[in-house]
Amino acid sequence: MFWEQRGMTVEDVVYAEIVFALTMVVLEVPFGLVADRLGRKISFVTGVLFETLSFWILLQAYELSSFLLAMVLAGIGSAAVSGAEEALIYETMKQLLQKERFEKTISRLNATSLAAAGVAALIGAWLATSYELTVHYDLSLGCLMLAFFASCLLIEPDTSGRTVVPVTRRDRCRWQVFPSFARITLFSISFGTTITFLDEFWQLYVRDREIAVSWFGTILIGLMVAQALGNLLPKPNRPFVPLSVLLLVYAGGFILLSLIDSPWSVLVLFGLFLIYGWSEPVLTTWLQGNLTDDSRATGSSMVSMLESLVTIGVGLGFGQISQDAGLDGAYFYLGLVCGAIGAGLLIRYRKSRNV
């Protein structure tokens, strides 16, 4: 809504998402290599710094070019953090001989983060009724500055026992054809890409259902709680089939979202965030367990890079459909995309089991 006040349309926001994704595509793997070679901390600190700069630019933005510049800076920040963050946590727990608790730790960290976001949403909804929306960005900028100073205090895990092997083109090919890695990538793309557009535009969707702005904070808290509950729910030892089935249910949720024209469709929103929250730690743990120490940040960055590439392609379709058929049509389109990927994974799995 802040962007809309500054003259940006849904299509402009999609263009900004594409610029963000392109930046991620270009820089994900290089930053992953930096994190694997020079350490996780330097990459993490750099990322938080650029995220802070992006919010400062947003406060000055009144034209599309300024918003795009902010998205470039945010893309640099996200690319620097994405591979290093999970590797830093995983290797710290490995050093503490608590690697088996990584999934639970990630789940609890995500839940804590979502709880903090829920409190911020309550405060933000109250502020929106009395102040300009720029106040929210001022507060976010201040919090990011604190996060930058906190990141400078991080301690790098001991890497004395890790052998660094150059990442060659042959290694990349091995990763791309490795079955588990390919499946993880497809799941990450399916859940991560679609939740991006749900997270960006749910406010406009809810507004179109004639729900007052004063309820937005409560709704966001509900979405955060649903995602946090998903993070904390029990996880399976063999995640492939449960993830495939849930992806089909997730796809059906997007289709329902586009068909239900009433305030009760918010319940579908809660369900989608619950499913996404469940998938997050499962996919993170599955991925980290399939990567070696010398390629952990780079491998995570490669998954994120591929997700960004798909976000560009899906975003072009989303933006065009939203102009022609509104958000409902665009969400129906996302449901079809997820459904096709989920069905394809299950069919391929059944064929491999029959061979």
Order of alpha helices (4+ residues) and beta strands (2+ residues): alpha-alpha-alpha-alpha-alpha-alpha-alpha-alpha-alpha-alpha-alpha-alpha
